[in-house]
Amino acid sequence: MRFALAIVAFVAAAVMIGFGIAQRTVYLEPDRVSLSAEIEGAAAYVVIEPEALGAHPGKQTITVSGSDTVFVSYGRSSDVAAWLGDSPYVVVGYDAEAEAFTSEVVTPSVEGDASSADAAVPEAPATGTDDAAAAATPDPAASPVGSDLWLDEFTDERSVTTTVDVPEDISVLLASDGTAPAPSDLEIAWPLDNSTPLAGPLIVGGALVFLGGIVLLVSGFRHHRRSRGPRRNLGKGPRGRLPSAPKPPSLRRSQVTGGGRRAVGRAKRIALVPLLVVPALALSACSADYWPRFDLAPPSTAPATEMPEPTDGTATEEPVPEEEAMESAVTVPQMERIMRRVAVFTNEADAARDSAAIAQRFAGPALDARQANYTIRGALPDQPAPTAIPASPLTLTLPQQVAGWPGSGRTVLTIAKNSEDETVAPTALVLQQASPRENYKIVYAMSLAPDADVPEVAPASIGAPLISPEFKGLVMPPGQVAAAYADVLLKGDASEFAALFDPEGDVLREQLGVTGQQAINDSLPPTADITFSNVVGTSPTVALATNDSGALVTASIEQTEKVTPNDGGTIGFEAGAPGAALSGFTGKSAKGVQRVIGVQLLFYVPSVGSDEQIRLLGWSESLIGASEVP
C-alpha cells in the first residue's frame, strides 16, 4: 500500500511541478505592450501628447530613432506649447478605438503661408552660395537642447531609449537640432503584469508532495524488510540436528555491521534526493511574480480635499476655471538641474573673465557686479573673484505662481548652501525667465546675514504669488523699501524710516551707513572732501508672498562716494586701487573722482498690523562704477 501511495505522490508532484514551470515558460504572457508610429513629413519638432503617453498604465519606455541626432525631452504640456510658439510641429495622439497612434501636422497661426510642416525646414537653393550655407546652418534659437523648461532631456546619435513615468499633464518633445527634420520612428512600451500567482504554490506544493512520496517509499522498504525477517522452526528440536559451530565473534560483528552499513547507506542516498530537489525548486519560485499577492486596496487618486456636495441639488461649479489654474514656475528637481547648469557655467565664465558670455545667465545688479569684477581682475589679477554660485543643496525654493506664460516672465527665489565650505554663508538668488526660449538669469545674488531668520514660505509644488510693488497690505509697499533703507543708510537714526527697520544683526548699516561713512571720511587727507549719496537701482523690485501674509522683497541701491579737492589742487585714485582699474583713469583731476557701490538687498517685510520690523536677511556689495567726476 505504501508503494502505491508513493507512486501516486510522485505522479501528482510531477504534474504540479510541470504545470507550475509551464506557467513561467510555455504559458507565460508578454511582459509589455508597445505601440509604434512612423512619422511622415519634414517638421522640425514632434510632440507626444499626454493621451498617447497614457495609452496604457505604467511607466513609458520611449524609443526614438530616424535622424542623425536624436533629442528627447519632457515637460509640462503648457511649457512645451509655449516653447514651440509659432513653429509648426507634428502632434502624436492616441486613437482608443483603433488602439493605435495618430499623427497630425499642427501649424500655429503665423504670418505668411505656413500650411505645411515643410515650412519648418527652409529649403536651401541649389547653388553653392553663401545664402545656402546660412540656410544649412542650425539656428541656436531653434534648438530645444538645454532649455530650462524641460524636466529632463536626453540626446544621442541615431537612437535614444529612455524610461519615464510622467503624469497626465506632461508632454514629450522630439527633435534633431531644431532645423533638420525630427526623428521619424517612435515606439512606446508599457509594462504588463505577467505574474503567475499559482506557479509558486504549484512548484513548492509539488516539491512537498514529492518529499512525501520519498517518505512513503522509504517507509515501504523498511516495512518490507521487517516482514521478511528470520522465522523459528517449531517442528524440530535441538536434537534433530547437530548444532553448528559458533562463528568467531569478530566475524559475526563484521557481518552485522556490514549489513547495517549497506541498509543505512541506501536510506541516506534516498533521503538526499528530496534535500537536493526541494531547495532547487524552492529557489526557482522565489520571485514575487510566482506568488499570489494580498495587497491592500490601491491608493486613491482622488484629490486630497474633495468638494462638498451641494445641499440644494444644484451642480457644484468649478472654483477655478481650467484656463486660470495656477501652477508653480518650476519644480524642485527642475530647479536643481537649472542650478547645476548655472553653477558650472558661472565657474567657467568667472575663470575666463568672459563679460560677454556671463550675460547668458546673469542680468541686472548681479550682472553689473560680475562684469565690473572681471574688468578689475584684468588689471589686478590678485583681486578676489566673485563669490561662486553653489549648485546644491537648495535649502529653499520659492517659485512664482503662474498661469500659462505671462508677459512678465517667471521668477524664482532660491537659497543654496555651500556644501564644501561651512564658513561661507548661504547664497540667496533671484532668477527670472523672460520668455519660453530664454533660460533663467540671476538678477540678484546675495549672501545671507548671520543667523538670518527666513520666514516660512509655501512649498515649491505650490509656489507663491508675485506681489505688486504698490501693494499696501504690508507695513510698507515693496516698491518703497529700497528707497527707505537707502535713507536709513545715509542718515542713520535721524531718518524718518529708521523705526521701520530692525537694527539687530544689520552689519551693512555699520559698513555703509553713518558709521562706515565717517570712517572713510576720517581716512582722507585734509585737502579732500567726500560726499555720499544713495539712489535706488534701476532693476525692478521683486516681492514674493510668505505664509504669514508678509513678503520676501529683493531690491538694489547704488551708493556713490564723490571725493573732491578743497584746496584748489587735484586728486585721483590711488595707484593699484580697484577704482583706478575699473575706470582706467590713472591721472589727477581738479574735479575729483567718484566710486559707485552696488548693493543687492533681501528683506522680509511683515504684513500690515504686525508688530515686527522690516528685517534685512541678506545683501552683497561690490564696486560697479568708478570715474572722474563729470
Buried (B, 14 or more C-beta within 10 A) or exposed (E): EBBEBBEEBBEBBBEBBEBBBBBBEEEBEEEEBEBEBEBEBBBBBBBBBBBBBBBBEBEBBBBBBBBEBBBBBBBBBBBBBBBBEEBBBBBBBBEEEEEEBBBEBBBEEEEEEBEEBBBBBEEBEEEEEEEBEEBEEBEEEBBBBEBBBBBBBBBBEEEBBBEBEBEEEBBBBBBBBBBBBBBBBBBBBBBBEEBBEBBBBBBBBBBBBBBBBBBBBBBBBEEEEEEEEEEEEEEEEEEEEEEEEEEEEEEEEEEEEEEEEEEEEEEEEBEEEBEEBBEEBBEBBEEEBBBEEEEEEEEEEEEEEEEEEEEEEEEEEEEEEEEEEEBBBBBBEBBBBBBEBBBEBBBEBBEEBBBEBBBBBBBBBBBBBBBBBBBBBEEBEEEEEBBBBBBEEBEBBBBBBBEEBEEEBBBBBBBBBBEEEEEBBBBBBBBBBBEBBBBBBBBBBBBBBEEBEBBEBBEBEEBBBBBEBEBEBBBBBBBBBBBBBBBBBBBBEEBEBBEBBBBEBBEBBEBBBBEBBEEEBEEEEEEBBBEBEBBBBEBBBBBBBBEBEBBBBBBBBBBBBBBBBEEEEBBBBEEEBBBBBBBEBEEBBEEBBBBBBBBBBBBBBBBEEEEBBBBBBBBBBBBBBBBBEE
